[in-house]
Amino acid sequence: MAHHIRHRPTGRGQRLALVFVCALCGLLWPALPGRGQPLPLGFQPDRVFEQIAANRAAYDRVVFVFGDSVVMMCSLEPVDFSQLQAKKNDTQFMISAMAEKMRQANDPGEQVRDPLWCMRSPASALNALFADSGLLTASDHGLTVPAARLVAAYAGALGMPLPKDVAARAEEIAGLFASGVIRDGDVVILEDAGYNGQNPDAYEQDWLVLGRTVLRGAAVTLVLFDMFDDIPEEPVMGIPPDGFRFEAAFPSPATGGSRSHNQALRDAAAKLAKDPDNKGTLVFLDMRRRMDAFRAALDATFGLAALTPEGIHPNLWGEAYLARELLRAAGLAPLLTNTGPYREMLAANASRLALSGREVDPAKAREFIDAWLLP
């Protein structure tokens, strides 16, 4: 069953619903009727990526994060889901909501003063940790990173689950290798969630296309991970819930039986790891099993959820755990010599991390953060 959260009273319910609806819109975009042109302002790389691409020589190592809204953004405030429920089948509303969210991301206004602002995406959370350990310097509340020994950036979507879009995106990523934007020593993280396409054989091929592009491009570390979810029992945009469940089984002629989309990814990763043409190294992270363990621990300790109620996106607790596991998988955790400020920031705002309005004792939160969230 999906977790349901309490909502704090807010006069900004409609605006906050837009923040979340746009994320769901991004996950659904490949399935929306009439799709044929890129979503307006959707899934563009963040500002830090643009800075890196413009002056790659100023950065020693880069963590490039590709994927959908799970790694593009994380809501910092409670969300009014009543409007989402009412508007979930309104395509035009959802498209305009995505455009609005991207405008906010490029011009965040007063949101930069939020003590949790650095948690707005996994890449920005990584950069906060890198900054505390002296690996980068930033200004404009982390929106500008002029140079760094180690920096992370959201680099855009992958085109999943449509093979034509995946092929086009793979070609663009190959161009980043050819131009030297992605180079030896970098880390590339690829993620996919949301609508799964209901075709595990095609999904495996998508991952093979993307994985070969990255692993043959340079001596990078490629991190792949399977997907967690907790999808309620109801259709979204007319799509049955199994269309979003990555452990749901679908027919797989390639295997002579059935398999899940997570299994298709795991099968692709096993093939990619053995490719003799690899320049890079693949690390596969069993994130679903790990997130399930984290969710159980968070629920047992505080009675809180780590995913938002639609069962796809991590809340701030879940995002912080995902960031830790990615840092460890990429081999970057030993470089973090000062995690104290990050720990205190999370502990001081522990009552906000689940977006539930439930109070959490900071001292008890510190113990939990030390055990589960520090790299």
VOBA-1610 file (N, C-alpha, C; in pm, whole numbers, padded with zeros to 5 digits, always signed):
BEGIN
Met+00085-00119+00000Met+00000+00000+00000Met+00089+00124+00000Ala+00042+00228-00065Ala+00117+00353-00067Ala+00102+00423+00067His+00205+00497+00106His+00198+00578+00227His+00117+00703+00197His+00041+00749+00295His-00034+00874+00281His+00015+00970+00388Ile+00038+01095+00347Ile+00095+01191+00441Ile-00010+01293+00482Arg+00011+01352+00597Arg-00072+01462+00642Arg-00020+01589+00575His-00108+01686+00559His-00069+01810+00493His-00084+01926+00590Arg+00019+02008+00598Arg+00008+02128+00678Arg-00083+02228+00608Pro-00162+02302+00683Pro-00244+02403+00618Pro-00156+02501+00543Thr-00195+02538+00423Thr-00117+02633+00345Thr-00208+02709+00252Gly-00183+02837+00237Gly-00256+02919+00143Gly-00200+02912+00004Arg-00094+02832-00013Arg-00027+02824-00141Arg-00048+02687-00205Gly-00161+02622-00172Gly-00183+02486-00217Gly-00177+02471-00367Gln-00239+02567-00441Gln-00240+02553-00586Gln-00100+02561-00642Arg-00020+02658-00597Arg+00115+02672-00648Arg+00199+02551-00613Leu+00184+02498-00491Leu+00262+02383-00450Leu+00219+02259-00527Ala+00090+02249-00558Ala+00046+02136-00640Ala+00112+02140-00777Leu+00128+02261-00832Leu+00195+02274-00961Leu+00336+02218-00955Val+00405+02244-00845Val+00542+02197-00832Val+00548+02045-00846Phe+00450+01978-00786Phe+00453+01832-00793Phe+00395+01778-00922Val+00288+01840-00969Val+00226+01794-01093Val+00327+01797-01206Cys+00410+01901-01210Cys+00506+01912-01319Cys+00604+01796-01316Ala+00640+01752-01196Ala+00730+01637-01189Ala+00662+01512-01244Leu+00537+01492-01206Leu+00464+01378-01258Leu+00445+01390-01409Cys+00421+01513-01457Cys+00407+01534-01600Cys+00531+01490-01674Gly+00647+01521-01618Gly+00770+01480-01684Gly+00783+01330-01693Leu+00740+01261-01590Leu+00746+01115-01591Leu+00648+01056-01692Leu+00536+01125-01715Leu+00435+01074-01805Leu+00453+01120-01948Trp+00539+01218-01972Trp+00545+01283-02102Trp+00554+01187-02219Pro+00634+01078-02215Pro+00639+00990-02331Pro+00504+00927-02363Ala+00413+00920-02266Ala+00286+00853-02290Ala+00174+00949-02326Leu+00198+01080-02320Leu+00091+01174-02344Leu+00050+01173-02491Pro-00080+01182-02518Pro-00127+01180-02657Pro-00077+01301-02732Gly-00046+01280-02860Gly-00004+01391-02944Gly+00140+01430-02927Arg+00218+01352-02852Arg+00357+01389-02830Arg+00433+01383-02962Gly+00513+01481-02989Gly+00591+01482-03112Gly+00700+01587-03107Gln+00684+01685-03018Gln+00782+01791-03002Gln+00831+01789-02858Pro+00953+01839-02834Pro+01003+01843-02697Pro+00910+01922-02606Leu+00897+01876-02483Leu+00816+01947-02385Leu+00875+02084-02360Pro+00795+02192-02361Pro+00850+02325-02339Pro+00926+02335-02208Leu+01051+02372-02216Leu+01136+02394-02099Leu+01158+02268-02017Gly+01125+02151-02067Gly+01133+02030-01986Gly+01269+01965-01986Phe+01317+01930-01868Phe+01436+01848-01851Phe+01561+01909-01915Gln+01569+02040-01916Gln+01691+02103-01962Gln+01798+02088-01855Pro+01924+02078-01893Pro+02031+02071-01793Pro+02028+02191-01701Asp+02080+02172-01580Asp+02079+02282-01484Asp+02188+02384-01516Arg+02191+02490-01439Arg+02286+02599-01464Arg+02430+02553-01452Val+02455+02466-01357Val+02592+02421-01336Val+02641+02342-01457Phe+02554+02261-01515Phe+02594+02189-01636Phe+02631+02287-01746Glu+02555+02391-01764Glu+02585+02490-01868Glu+02720+02555-01844Gln+02752+02581-01717Gln+02882+02639-01684Gln+02995+02542-01716Ile+02974+02416-01686Ile+03076+02313-01715Ile+03098+02301-01866Ala+02988+02295-01941Ala+02999+02281-02086Ala+03069+02399-02149Ala+03053+02517-02090Ala+03114+02638-02147Ala+03262+02651-02115Asn+03306+02587-02006Asn+03447+02602-01964Asn+03492+02476-01892Arg+03496+02365-01963Arg+03525+02236-01901Arg+03661+02233-01833Ala+03756+02312-01880Ala+03891+02311-01822Ala+03893+02359-01677Ala+03787+02427-01632Ala+03784+02480-01496Ala+03744+02374-01393Tyr+03710+02255-01439Tyr+03659+02151-01349Tyr+03741+02024-01367Asp+03791+01971-01255Asp+03871+01849-01262Asp+03784+01727-01293Arg+03697+01692-01200Arg+03608+01577-01219Arg+03463+01624-01208Val+03377+01561-01287Val+03236+01598-01289Val+03150+01474-01272Val+03044+01488-01194Val+02940+01387-01182Val+02822+01434-01267Phe+02798+01366-01378Phe+02688+01401-01468Phe+02568+01312-01434Val+02457+01374-01397Val+02336+01301-01359Val+02232+01318-01469Phe+02199+01209-01536Phe+02097+01210-01641Phe+01974+01136-01591Gly+01855+01187-01625Gly+01734+01115-01589Gly+01613+01204-01589Asp+01505+01155-01529Asp+01378+01229-01530Asp+01364+01310-01402Ser+01240+01339-01364Ser+01219+01430-01252Ser+01264+01374-01118Val+01284+01244-01106Val+01336+01187-00981Val+01474+01245-00948Val+01557+01268-01050Val+01689+01326-01026Val+01698+01471-01070Met+01593+01525-01130Met+01596+01664-01173Met+01558+01758-01059Met+01466+01716-00972Met+01412+01809-00872Met+01364+01733-00750Cys+01350+01806-00642Cys+01289+01752-00520Cys+01212+01866-00454Ser+01085+01844-00424Ser+01003+01948-00362Ser+01052+01976-00221Leu+01060+02104-00185Leu+01106+02146-00053Leu+00991+02178+00041Glu+00868+02175-00009Glu+00754+02215+00072Glu+00643+02111+00061Pro+00551+02109+00160Pro+00436+02019+00149Pro+00356+02049+00024Val+00294+01947-00030Val+00220+01960-00154Val+00072+01932-00131Asp-00013+02015-00190Asp-00157+01991-00186Asp-00191+01897-00302Phe-00219+01773-00271Phe-00244+01674-00375Phe-00388+01673-00425Ser-00476+01754-00365Ser-00615+01752-00407Ser-00629+01801-00551Gln-00552+01903-00589Gln-00561+01952-00726Gln-00497+01854-00823Leu-00390+01789-00780Leu-00330+01686-00865Leu-00432+01578-00897Gln-00508+01536-00796Gln-00608+01433-00818Gln-00713+01479-00918Ala-00750+01606-00908Ala-00854+01658-00996Ala-00804+01683-01137Lys-00673+01709-01152Lys-00619+01752-01281Lys-00533+01646-01349Lys-00521+01527-01292Lys-00423+01432-01341Lys-00450+01385-01484Asn-00574+01403-01533Asn-00605+01364-01670Asn-00616+01485-01764Asp-00573+01602-01716Asp-00576+01724-01796Asp-00436+01748-01853Thr-00415+01704-01977Thr-00282+01710-02038Thr-00229+01851-02046Gln-00312+01946-02090Gln-00264+02083-02107Gln-00224+02145-01973Phe-00300+02115-01869Phe-00264+02165-01736Phe-00127+02113-01695Met-00103+01985-01718Met+00022+01925-01675Met+00140+01977-01755Ile+00121+02001-01884Ile+00229+02056-01965Ile+00264+02196-01919Ser+00161+02279-01896Ser+00189+02415-01851Ser+00252+02415-01713Ala+00216+02316-01630Ala+00275+02305-01497Ala+00424+02275-01507Met+00464+02188-01599Met+00605+02159-01618Met+00681+02285-01660Ala+00625+02359-01754Ala+00690+02481-01799Ala+00707+02579-01683Glu+00606+02589-01597Glu+00613+02679-01483Glu+00723+02634-01387Lys+00734+02505-01365Lys+00837+02456-01274Lys+00977+02487-01327Met+00995+02471-01457Met+01127+02499-01513Met+01160+02648-01505Arg+01060+02732-01519Arg+01085+02876-01500Arg+01128+02903-01356Gln+01064+02837-01262Gln+01101+02855-01122Gln+01244+02806-01096Ala+01282+02697-01161Ala+01417+02643-01142Ala+01522+02740-01195Asn+01491+02810-01303Asn+01586+02905-01360Asn+01582+03040-01291Asp+01474+03070-01222Asp+01461+03197-01150Asp+01391+03171-01018Pro+01462+03110-00922Pro+01398+03059-00800Pro+01352+03167-00703Gly+01400+03289-00718Gly+01356+03395-00629Gly+01392+03370-00484Glu+01297+03394-00394Glu+01324+03384-00251Glu+01349+03241-00205Gln+01320+03143-00288Gln+01341+03004-00248Gln+01488+02975-00218Val+01579+03053-00273Val+01721+03031-00247Val+01756+03054-00101Arg+01670+03123-00027Arg+01695+03150+00115Arg+01648+03035+00205Asp+01582+02939+00147Asp+01536+02823+00224Asp+01658+02745+00272Pro+01665+02709+00402Pro+01781+02632+00449Pro+01795+02497+00382Leu+01688+02447+00319Leu+01694+02320+00246Leu+01714+02340+00096Trp+01748+02461+00054Trp+01761+02489-00089Trp+01861+02396-00157Cys+01968+02360-00087Cys+02068+02273-00149Cys+02014+02133-00175Met+01896+02100-00120Met+01837+01968-00141Met+01739+01968-00258Arg+01741+02072-00340Arg+01645+02083-00450Arg+01663+01976-00556Ser+01779+01910-00560Ser+01803+01800-00653Ser+01918+01717-00597Pro+01933+01592-00641Pro+02049+01514-00596Pro+02181+01580-00631Ala+02193+01638-00750Ala+02319+01703-00788Ala+02352+01818-00695Ser+02252+01899-00658Ser+02280+02012-00569Ser+02313+01964-00428Ala+02252+01852-00385Ala+02289+01796-00254Ala+02434+01749-00255Leu+02475+01683-00363Leu+02615+01642-00375Leu+02708+01763-00372Asn+02670+01870-00439Asn+02755+01988-00443Asn+02768+02053-00306Ala+02662+02046-00224Ala+02672+02098-00088Ala+02776+02021-00009Leu+02777+01890-00024Leu+02877+01807+00043Leu+03016+01833-00012Phe+03028+01848-00143Phe+03158+01876-00203Phe+03212+02010-00153Ala+03124+02111-00142Ala+03167+02244-00098Ala+03216+02240+00046Asp+03144+02167+00132Asp+03184+02160+00273Asp+03319+02093+00290Ser+03357+02008+00195Ser+03487+01941+00201Ser+03594+02013+00118Gly+03564+02133+00073Gly+03662+02214+00003Gly+03690+02170-00140Leu+03596+02094-00199Leu+03617+02044-00334Leu+03562+02138-00440Leu+03480+02235-00398Leu+03431+02337-00491Leu+03394+02462-00414Thr+03388+02572-00485Thr+03336+02697-00431Thr+03221+02741-00520Ala+03120+02800-00458Ala+03000+02838-00531Ala+02952+02974-00484Ser+02871+03039-00567Ser+02807+03165-00532Ser+02662+03159-00578Asp+02589+03267-00554Asp+02447+03271-00594Asp+02372+03151-00539His+02398+03120-00411His+02328+03011-00345His+02345+02878-00418Gly+02464+02856-00471Gly+02496+02730-00538Gly+02461+02726-00684Leu+02404+02832-00739Leu+02368+02834-00880Leu+02488+02859-00971Thr+02594+02915-00915Thr+02716+02942-00992Thr+02832+02869-00928Val+02899+02786-01006Val+03020+02716-00962Val+03128+02745-01066Pro+03212+02846-01042Pro+03307+02888-01146Pro+03421+02790-01170Ala+03453+02708-01070Ala+03561+02610-01083Ala+03546+02509-00971Ala+03600+02390-00991Ala+03587+02288-00886Ala+03683+02173-00911Arg+03726+02111-00802Arg+03796+01984-00813Arg+03697+01870-00839Leu+03576+01885-00784Leu+03471+01786-00802Leu+03337+01858-00797Val+03252+01835-00897Val+03124+01904-00905Val+03022+01810-00968Ala+02895+01828-00932Ala+02785+01748-00989Ala+02690+01839-01064Ala+02626+01785-01169Ala+02530+01863-01247Ala+02423+01772-01303Tyr+02300+01824-01308Tyr+02193+01754-01379Tyr+02210+01784-01527Ala+02219+01679-01609Ala+02257+01693-01749Ala+02143+01667-01846Gly+02020+01643-01798Gly+01907+01625-01888Gly+01849+01485-01885Ala+01744+01467-01967Ala+01669+01342-01969Ala+01732+01240-02063Leu+01677+01118-02063Leu+01731+01008-02143Leu+01639+00964-02257Gly+01517+01018-02263Gly+01426+00980-02369Gly+01345+00855-02344Met+01363+00793-02228Met+01288+00672-02195Met+01137+00699-02195Pro+01055+00600-02236Pro+01092+00468-02284Pro+01082+00454-02437Leu+01088+00564-02511Leu+01072+00558-02657Leu+01205+00538-02726Pro+01224+00428-02800Pro+01354+00398-02862Pro+01408+00511-02950Lys+01321+00579-03025Lys+01369+00688-03110Lys+01428+00801-03027Asp+01360+00834-02917Asp+01410+00941-02831Asp+01538+00898-02760Val+01544+00772-02719Val+01666+00721-02655Val+01783+00728-02752Ala+01762+00687-02877Ala+01869+00691-02976Ala+01917+00834-03000Ala+01823+00929-03007Ala+01860+01068-03028Ala+01939+01121-02908Arg+01896+01083-02790Arg+01966+01130-02669Arg+02104+01067-02660Ala+02116+00939-02696Ala+02247+00873-02695Ala+02343+00944-02790Glu+02292+00989-02902Glu+02377+01062-02997Glu+02425+01194-02937Glu+02336+01262-02864Glu+02375+01386-02798Glu+02479+01360-02690Ile+02461+01253-02614Ile+02559+01220-02510Ile+02692+01183-02572Ala+02690+01111-02684Ala+02815+01081-02755Ala+02887+01209-02795Gly+02810+01312-02829Gly+02869+01441-02863Gly+02939+01505-02745Leu+02889+01483-02624Leu+02953+01536-02504Leu+03089+01470-02482Phe+03100+01342-02516Phe+03230+01275-02509Phe+03323+01329-02617Ala+03270+01340-02739Ala+03354+01383-02851Ala+03409+01523-02830Ser+03331+01610-02765Ser+03375+01747-02742Ser+03457+01763-02615Gly+03472+01656-02539Gly+03552+01662-02417Gly+03479+01713-02295Val+03347+01731-02304Val+03272+01774-02186Val+03270+01660-02083Ile+03241+01537-02129Ile+03255+01419-02044Ile+03388+01354-02079Arg+03469+01326-01979Arg+03604+01278-02007Arg+03650+01176-01903Asp+03768+01122-01924Asp+03825+01023-01831Asp+03817+01073-01687Gly+03777+00984-01596Gly+03772+01016-01455Gly+03638+01067-01407Asp+03550+01103-01500Asp+03418+01152-01461Asp+03328+01038-01416Val+03216+01076-01356Val+03113+00981-01316Val+02986+01015-01393Val+02922+00915-01449Val+02795+00933-01519Val+02690+00847-01450Ile+02582+00910-01407Ile+02471+00841-01341Ile+02350+00849-01432Leu+02291+00734-01463Leu+02173+00728-01548Leu+02055+00674-01467Glu+01939+00741-01478Glu+01820+00702-01398Glu+01696+00707-01485Asp+01602+00618-01455Asp+01472+00622-01521Asp+01364+00575-01425Ala+01253+00649-01422Ala+01138+00612-01338Ala+01011+00653-01411Gly+00897+00635-01346Gly+00772+00676-01406Gly+00716+00572-01501Tyr+00657+00617-01611Tyr+00597+00525-01707Tyr+00706+00436-01767Asn+00687+00303-01758Asn+00794+00211-01796Asn+00786+00161-01941Gly+00676+00192-02010Gly+00662+00149-02148Gly+00598+00013-02165Gln+00589-00065-02056Gln+00523-00195-02054Gln+00581-00291-02158Asn+00712-00280-02181Asn+00780-00364-02279Asn+00924-00386-02232Pro+00948-00488-02149Pro+01083-00505-02093Pro+01189-00535-02197Asp+01154-00599-02309Asp+01255-00627-02411Asp+01305-00497-02475Ala+01212-00407-02509Ala+01252-00278-02564Ala+01329-00197-02460Tyr+01289-00212-02334Tyr+01355-00138-02226Tyr+01501-00183-02212Glu+01525-00312-02220Glu+01662-00361-02214Glu+01745-00302-02329Gln+01689-00298-02447Gln+01763-00243-02561Gln+01793-00095-02541Asp+01699-00022-02482Asp+01725+00119-02453Asp+01847+00135-02364Trp+01854+00051-02260Trp+01968+00060-02168Trp+02098+00017-02235Leu+02092-00079-02325Leu+02212-00119-02396Leu+02264-00006-02484Val+02173+00064-02550Val+02213+00178-02634Val+02280+00286-02549Leu+02216+00323-02440Leu+02271+00429-02355Leu+02400+00385-02286Gly+02401+00263-02233Gly+02518+00215-02161Gly+02640+00204-02250Arg+02623+00154-02372Arg+02736+00142-02464Arg+02790+00280-02502Thr+02700+00375-02520Thr+02743+00511-02552Thr+02835+00565-02443Val+02799+00543-02318Val+02878+00596-02207Val+03006+00516-02187Leu+02995+00385-02182Leu+03111+00302-02147Leu+03217+00301-02257Arg+03177+00324-02380Arg+03274+00329-02489Arg+03327+00469-02514Gly+03271+00567-02443Gly+03309+00705-02469Gly+03437+00749-02403Ala+03463+00702-02281Ala+03582+00742-02206Ala+03593+00653-02083Ala+03703+00668-02011Ala+03727+00589-01890Ala+03651+00651-01772Val+03519+00644-01780Val+03433+00698-01675Val+03383+00586-01586Thr+03323+00625-01474Thr+03247+00532-01391Thr+03100+00553-01423Leu+03034+00451-01473Leu+02891+00457-01502Leu+02815+00390-01390Val+02723+00463-01327Val+02639+00409-01221Val+02497+00391-01274Leu+02449+00268-01273Leu+02310+00236-01305Leu+02244+00183-01178Phe+02115+00209-01163Phe+02045+00154-01047Phe+01902+00122-01082Asp+01851+00013-01021Asp+01712-00024-01044Asp+01621+00066-00963Met+01492+00065-00999Met+01401+00168-00951Met+01309+00118-00840Phe+01294+00201-00741Phe+01200+00181-00631Phe+01066+00244-00669Asp+00959+00197-00612Asp+00828+00260-00629Asp+00730+00201-00529Asp+00619+00270-00512Asp+00512+00226-00422Asp+00382+00282-00478Ile+00338+00225-00591Ile+00233+00284-00672Ile+00094+00248-00620Pro+00007+00347-00598Pro-00130+00317-00555Pro-00208+00243-00662Glu-00319+00184-00621Glu-00402+00103-00711Glu-00502+00190-00787Glu-00451+00274-00878Glu-00542+00352-00961Glu-00469+00399-01086Pro-00540+00410-01198Pro-00475+00456-01322Pro-00436+00603-01311Val-00335+00641-01390Val-00295+00780-01405Val-00287+00809-01554Met-00355+00915-01597Met-00361+00950-01739Met-00409+00831-01822Gly-00495+00747-01762Gly-00548+00632-01833Gly-00456+00513-01837Ile-00339+00522-01775Ile-00241+00413-01776Ile-00259+00330-01649Pro-00266+00198-01658Pro-00281+00116-01538Pro-00159+00127-01448Pro-00176+00103-01318Pro-00065+00123-01225Pro+00058+00040-01256Asp+00042-00079-01314Asp+00160-00159-01347Asp+00248-00090-01452Gly+00192+00007-01523Gly+00273+00084-01618Gly+00377+00171-01550Phe+00370+00181-01416Phe+00467+00258-01338Phe+00544+00172-01238Arg+00509+00045-01230Arg+00572-00044-01132Arg+00688-00118-01198Phe+00807-00097-01146Phe+00924-00152-01212Phe+00953-00296-01174Glu+00877-00352-01080Glu+00888-00494-01052Glu+00769-00572-01107Ala+00676-00503-01174Ala+00563-00573-01237Ala+00613-00648-01360Ala+00566-00771-01378Ala+00612-00855-01489Ala+00525-00831-01614Phe+00592-00829-01729Phe+00526-00816-01859Phe+00583-00923-01952Pro+00510-00958-02058Pro+00563-01057-02153Pro+00699-01016-02208Ser+00788-01116-02218Ser+00924-01091-02267Ser+00961-01201-02366Pro+00924-01183-02493Pro+00959-01284-02594Pro+01108-01315-02600Ala+01191-01217-02571Ala+01336-01238-02577Ala+01383-01342-02477Thr+01311-01356-02365Thr+01349-01454-02264Thr+01260-01578-02266Gly+01156-01576-02349Gly+01064-01688-02355Gly+00967-01693-02239Gly+00952-01584-02168Gly+00861-01582-02054Gly+00817-01440-02024Ser+00835-01398-01901Ser+00802-01262-01861Ser+00912-01211-01768Arg+00921-01082-01756Arg+01015-01021-01663Arg+00973-00877-01637Ser+01027-00821-01532Ser+00999-00682-01497Ser+01095-00589-01569His+01065-00460-01564His+01156-00363-01624His+01284-00351-01541Asn+01274-00367-01411Asn+01396-00371-01331Asn+01483-00490-01371Gln+01420-00604-01396Gln+01499-00720-01438Gln+01561-00696-01575Ala+01489-00630-01664Ala+01546-00596-01795Ala+01668-00506-01780Leu+01662-00411-01687Leu+01778-00325-01661Leu+01892-00408-01604Arg+01861-00497-01510Arg+01967-00580-01452Arg+02031-00668-01559Asp+01950-00720-01650Asp+02004-00803-01759Asp+02092-00719-01851Ala+02049-00597-01880Ala+02129-00508-01964Ala+02261-00475-01896Ala+02257-00449-01766Ala+02380-00416-01693Ala+02479-00532-01697Ala+02429-00654-01684Ala+02518-00770-01688Ala+02586-00782-01824Lys+02512-00755-01931Lys+02572-00758-02065Lys+02672-00644-02084Leu+02635-00526-02039Leu+02724-00411-02055Leu+02855-00430-01981Ala+02851-00489-01865Ala+02972-00506-01785Ala+03074-00595-01854Lys+03028-00683-01944Lys+03117-00777-02012Lys+03160-00730-02151Asp+03118-00611-02191Asp+03148-00563-02326Asp+03298-00539-02341Pro+03365-00607-02435Pro+03510-00590-02450Pro+03551-00453-02501Asp+03456-00375-02553Asp+03488-00243-02605Asp+03479-00133-02500Asn+03451-00170-02378Asn+03438-00070-02272Asn+03569+00002-02244Lys+03562+00132-02232Lys+03670+00211-02175Lys+03641+00241-02028Gly+03514+00251-01997Gly+03473+00283-01861Gly+03437+00159-01781Thr+03397+00183-01657Thr+03361+00077-01563Thr+03217+00095-01518Leu+03141-00013-01517Leu+03001-00007-01475Leu+02987-00050-01330Val+02910+00027-01255Val+02872-00009-01119Val+02720-00018-01116Phe+02668-00133-01075Phe+02523-00148-01064Phe+02483-00141-00918Leu+02387-00056-00889Leu+02342-00031-00753Leu+02200-00087-00737Asp+02183-00182-00646Asp+02051-00241-00622Asp+01969-00146-00534Met+01930-00035-00596Met+01869+00073-00520Met+01729+00039-00471Arg+01658-00047-00543Arg+01524-00081-00495Arg+01532-00151-00360Arg+01618-00251-00349Arg+01630-00323-00222Arg+01676-00229-00112Arg+01770-00143-00144Arg+01823-00051-00043Arg+01717+00051+00000Met+01645+00106-00098Met+01541+00203-00062Met+01430+00138+00018Asp+01396+00014-00013Asp+01295-00055+00066Asp+01341-00069+00212Ala+01468-00099+00233Ala+01522-00110+00369Ala+01519+00025+00439Phe+01554+00130+00365Phe+01552+00265+00423Phe+01410+00306+00458Arg+01317+00280+00368Arg+01177+00314+00394Arg+01126+00244+00519Ala+01162+00117+00535Ala+01118+00043+00653Ala+01178+00101+00781Ala+01306+00140+00775Ala+01371+00197+00893Ala+01312+00332+00929Leu+01285+00415+00828Leu+01228+00547+00854Leu+01088+00534+00912Asp+01011+00440+00861Asp+00875+00419+00913Asp+00880+00366+01056Ala+00971+00272+01082Ala+00980+00215+01217Ala+01028+00317+01319Thr+01116+00407+01278Thr+01174+00504+01371Thr+01085+00624+01395Phe+01027+00679+01287Phe+00951+00803+01297Phe+00807+00793+01248Gly+00769+00678+01190Gly+00637+00668+01131Gly+00621+00753+01008Leu+00729+00771+00933Leu+00729+00859+00816Leu+00761+00781+00689Ala+00719+00836+00576Ala+00746+00778+00446Ala+00868+00844+00382Ala+00935+00773+00293Ala+01049+00826+00220Ala+01013+00861+00075Leu+00892+00821+00032Leu+00843+00855-00101Leu+00718+00941-00087Thr+00692+01024-00188Thr+00571+01104-00187Thr+00452+01016-00225Pro+00329+01060-00198Pro+00214+00970-00205Pro+00185+00906-00340Glu+00234+00964-00451Glu+00209+00899-00579Glu+00300+00778-00597Gly+00397+00760-00506Gly+00474+00637-00502Gly+00592+00631-00596Ile+00636+00745-00648Ile+00749+00747-00741Ile+00863+00833-00688His+00834+00958-00656His+00940+01052-00620His+00983+01037-00475Pro+01112+01041-00448Pro+01157+01050-00309Pro+01121+01187-00251Asn+01085+01190-00124Asn+01081+01319-00055Asn+01223+01351-00011Leu+01241+01448+00078Leu+01376+01489+00116Leu+01451+01380+00191Trp+01382+01302+00273Trp+01446+01188+00337Trp+01497+01091+00230Gly+01408+01057+00138Gly+01445+00961+00035Gly+01555+01012-00056Glu+01550+01141-00088Glu+01654+01197-00174Glu+01791+01194-00105Ala+01794+01228+00024Ala+01921+01226+00096Ala+01979+01085+00100Tyr+01892+00986+00117Tyr+01940+00848+00115Tyr+01991+00809-00023Leu+01918+00847-00128Leu+01962+00819-00265Leu+02098+00884-00290Ala+02116+01008-00246Ala+02244+01077-00266Ala+02358+01001-00198Arg+02334+00953-00077Arg+02439+00877-00008Arg+02478+00752-00085Glu+02378+00678-00131Glu+02407+00553-00200Glu+02478+00578-00333Leu+02444+00685-00402Leu+02512+00718-00527Leu+02657+00757-00501Leu+02681+00835-00398Leu+02818+00872-00364Leu+02902+00749-00332Arg+02847+00657-00259Arg+02921+00535-00225Arg+02946+00449-00348Ala+02842+00435-00432Ala+02857+00352-00551Ala+02962+00409-00645Ala+02969+00542-00654Ala+03063+00607-00744Ala+03204+00615-00688Gly+03222+00572-00563Gly+03354+00576-00500Gly+03395+00714-00454Leu+03299+00805-00436Leu+03330+00943-00400Leu+03319+00971-00250Ala+03254+00883-00177Ala+03232+00909-00035Ala+03362+00933+00043Pro+03472+00861+00015Pro+03595+00886+00092Pro+03653+01026+00073Leu+03611+01098-00030Leu+03662+01234-00053Leu+03595+01337+00036Leu+03487+01299+00102Leu+03411+01394+00183Leu+03466+01396+00325Thr+03542+01499+00354Thr+03612+01508+00483Thr+03539+01591+00587Asn+03428+01654+00547Asn+03355+01739+00642Asn+03206+01728+00613Thr+03140+01634+00678Thr+02996+01616+00658Thr+02913+01679+00770Gly+02980+01746+00863Gly+02910+01805+00977Gly+02804+01907+00938Pro+02834+02005+00854Pro+02731+02103+00817Pro+02609+02041+00750Tyr+02632+01943+00666Tyr+02521+01874+00598Tyr+02435+01801+00702Arg+02500+01733+00795Arg+02428+01661+00901Arg+02342+01756+00983Glu+02399+01871+01022Glu+02325+01965+01105Glu+02211+02030+01027Met+02232+02056+00899Met+02125+02113+00817Met+02007+02019+00810Leu+02032+01891+00789Leu+01923+01793+00784Leu+01856+01778+00921Ala+01936+01771+01027Ala+01880+01752+01162Ala+01795+01872+01203Ala+01844+01992+01175Ala+01771+02112+01214Ala+01638+02124+01142Asn+01628+02062+01026Asn+01505+02070+00947Asn+01435+01934+00936Ala+01460+01848+01033Ala+01410+01710+01026Ala+01258+01704+01015Ser+01189+01799+01076Ser+01042+01797+01072Ser+00987+01831+00934Arg+01071+01883+00846Arg+01026+01917+00710Arg+01060+01810+00607Leu+01147+01716+00640Leu+01204+01629+00538Leu+01103+01534+00475Ala+00999+01497+00549Ala+00898+01408+00494Ala+00781+01484+00432Leu+00784+01618+00440Leu+00676+01702+00386Leu+00541+01665+00446Ser+00543+01626+00574Ser+00422+01572+00637Ser+00366+01663+00745Gly+00444+01755+00797Gly+00400+01838+00907Gly+00419+01774+01043Arg+00468+01650+01047Arg+00488+01582+01174Arg+00620+01626+01236Glu+00619+01656+01364Glu+00740+01701+01433Glu+00835+01584+01455Val+00964+01610+01433Val+01069+01510+01454Val+01174+01571+01546Asp+01209+01500+01650Asp+01308+01548+01746Asp+01445+01555+01679Pro+01511+01672+01678Pro+01641+01685+01611Pro+01747+01590+01665Ala+01748+01565+01797Ala+01849+01475+01853Ala+01829+01333+01802Lys+01706+01288+01800Lys+01678+01154+01746Lys+01706+01149+01597Ala+01680+01261+01530Ala+01707+01267+01386Ala+01856+01255+01359Arg+01940+01317+01443Arg+02086+01309+01422Arg+02134+01164+01425Glu+02082+01087+01520Glu+02121+00946+01528Glu+02084+00872+01400Phe+01964+00899+01351Phe+01917+00834+01229Phe+01998+00881+01108Ile+02025+01008+01100Ile+02104+01065+00990Ile+02243+01005+00989Asp+02304+00993+01106Asp+02438+00934+01113Asp+02438+00791+01060Ala+02331+00718+01090Ala+02326+00577+01049Ala+02288+00558+00903Trp+02205+00649+00850Trp+02146+00622+00719Trp+02179+00722+00609Leu+02220+00842+00644Leu+02232+00946+00541Leu+02371+01000+00518Leu+02460+00987+00613Leu+02594+01041+00592Leu+02676+00948+00502Pro+02744+01006+00403Pro+02823+00923+00311Pro+02933+00844+00379
//
